[in-house]
Structures are given as C-alpha cells and as structure tokens.
C-alpha cells in the first residue's frame, strides 16, 4: 500500500479464482451514508464485478452495509456504483472484456487522501487444475521454508 492509504476491504479470493492482468485505480461515486459505513470497514468485495454500460463503468454486487446510525435516507447495500475512470481506460476495459472473454473484478477498496478508491483488474477465470497447481506450488514452498529453518 502506498503512502496515505487506508485499506477498507480486499478481495483475497480473486487472486485464487482469477489469473490477474492489467490493474486500474478508479474513484467511486458514493452517497454520504456509504462513506460513513466504509469508514467503519463494512464492505464485501467477493461477489463484485465491473460492468460497462453506455461508455460508463459500474461496480456491481459490491456489498456496503447500511450505516449503523443512519436514518430512512440510508443507502441500498448492493446498488450499482459508478466508477470514475478516464474515457481511454473505459474503452480499453470494454474492448478487452468484449474480445477475450475476460472479467473485470475489484481487488481492494481503500481511502487515498480521504477519497474512496477501488483497485480493479482484468482477470481470466482459472480452471480447477490451475487452482490445484497453485495449491501444490504453495505447499512445496512451505516445505522448503520449513527445511531451511531446520
């Protein structure tokens, strides 16, 4: 993490389920109660993905819990949230998602200089045998580290 960043939530499963490629940092258009809820650290990125509709990027199925001290003007937890990206970045994402069958997923959400940001990445879904290879590689690394300690 860079300087002045406060991590809110990270999507650890994304690294296991997807082979990650290009990464982007995007701002998020939020309502007031969403920001307060994020400051409490109440966010879940696991089911989220990015959708591009009419030249705009939207963050879909990211759960930000309702603010605990909110009133009737509280937000809906899984509403679509607009991502703030440059037009060129959106065009690049759109072309890669459409052509190669890639998915755009959120990796982590954080505050940077007081503004909510989300790190998104293009990813290709891993097959079951790819995941098994990752697990075998991780186990082998652990065994070598244990042997070196002794």
N, C-alpha and C positions, 0 to 999 in steps of 0.2 A: 504494500500500500504506500502511496505517496504521502507527501507532507500535507497536513491539514485535512486528511481524510478520516472519517469515522464510519466504520463498517456497520451496516444495518442488518443485512442478511446475505448469505451466499448460497448458491445452488451447487452443493458438492456432488450431487448425483449426476449433474450434467457432464462432468469430466469422465464419469464411468460409462454413461449411456451414449455419449457422442464423441466423435473424433473432431476436435475443435480446430478451426482455421482462422479466418480473419476476425479481429476483435474491434469493437467500436465503443466509444463512450457517448452516451446520449443523456440529455436532460429529460425530466419527466414533468408533464403538466399535472399538477396535483391540486386538490381542494385543501382548505385550511385544516380540516379535521384529519385528513390523510397525513399531512406533515407532522401533526402532533402525535399521531399513532406511530409513525415511523421513528420519531424521536424516542418513543418508548421501546422501539425494537420489535414491533409486532408486524412482521411481514413474512410471507412464504412464497418463494420463487419456484418451487419444484414443478408445478404444472404449467408454468407460464411459457409463452412463446410470443414472437413478434409477427404481426400481420401487416401487409402493406395494402392499403385501400385508397384509391384515387390520389396516388402520389403522397400519401401521408403514412407514417409508421405508427402502429398502435401496439401497445403492450396488453396482451390478452391473458386472462386467467391467473393473474398475479393477485394473491390474497393479501390485502392490507386490512387488518382487523379494525372494526369500528373503534373510535376513540372512547376510552373508558369514561371520560367526563363530558362526552358530547350530549347534545340535546336532539330534538327532532330533525335538525339540519345535518345530522351525521351522514357520512357517505355510505354508498353500497360497497361491500367488501371486494367483489370481483369485477368491478366495472372496467371497461376499456379505458386505458390512459394513453394520451398522445405522447409520443416520443419526439423530442426536439433534436432533429438532425439536419445537416445541410442537404440541399437538394441532390448534390452529387453522391453523397453517401446513401441516400434513399434509393437512388437509381441503381447504384452498384448492388445494394442488397436485393432489390427487386429482380434484377437480371440474374443474379446467382441463384436465388430461390426458385425462379421460374425454370431456368435451364437445367441445372444439375440435380434438382430434387433435394437441395439442401434445406435445412431448417435453421431459423434464427431463434436463439434461445437466450434468456437473461442468465448471466453468470453470478453477478453480485450487485447489490444495491448499497449505496453509501452516500454520505454527505460530503461534499467537497466545497470548502469555503462557504458553508451554510446553504448550499443548493443541493437538492436531491439529484443524484445521478445514478444511472444503471449501466453496467457493462454488459454488452450483448455480443454474441459471437455466432458466426456461421458454423454449423455442425452437421456432420453426416452421421446418421444413426449407426451404431455398432451392431454387428451380428452377435449371436450368442457365443460363437467360437472366438471372436475377437475379445470379448469380455473374459472368457476363460484364460486366454493367453495373458491378459493383463494381470489376472489374479496369480497365475503361475510365476510370472516375472516378479511380482511383488513378494511372493513367498520366497523365491530364490534370493532376492536382495536381502530379505530379513535374515535368512540362514547365513549368508556371507558376513553380514554385520555381526551376528552372534559369534561366528567362528573367529572373526578378527578380534573381538573383545576378549576372548579366552586366550 
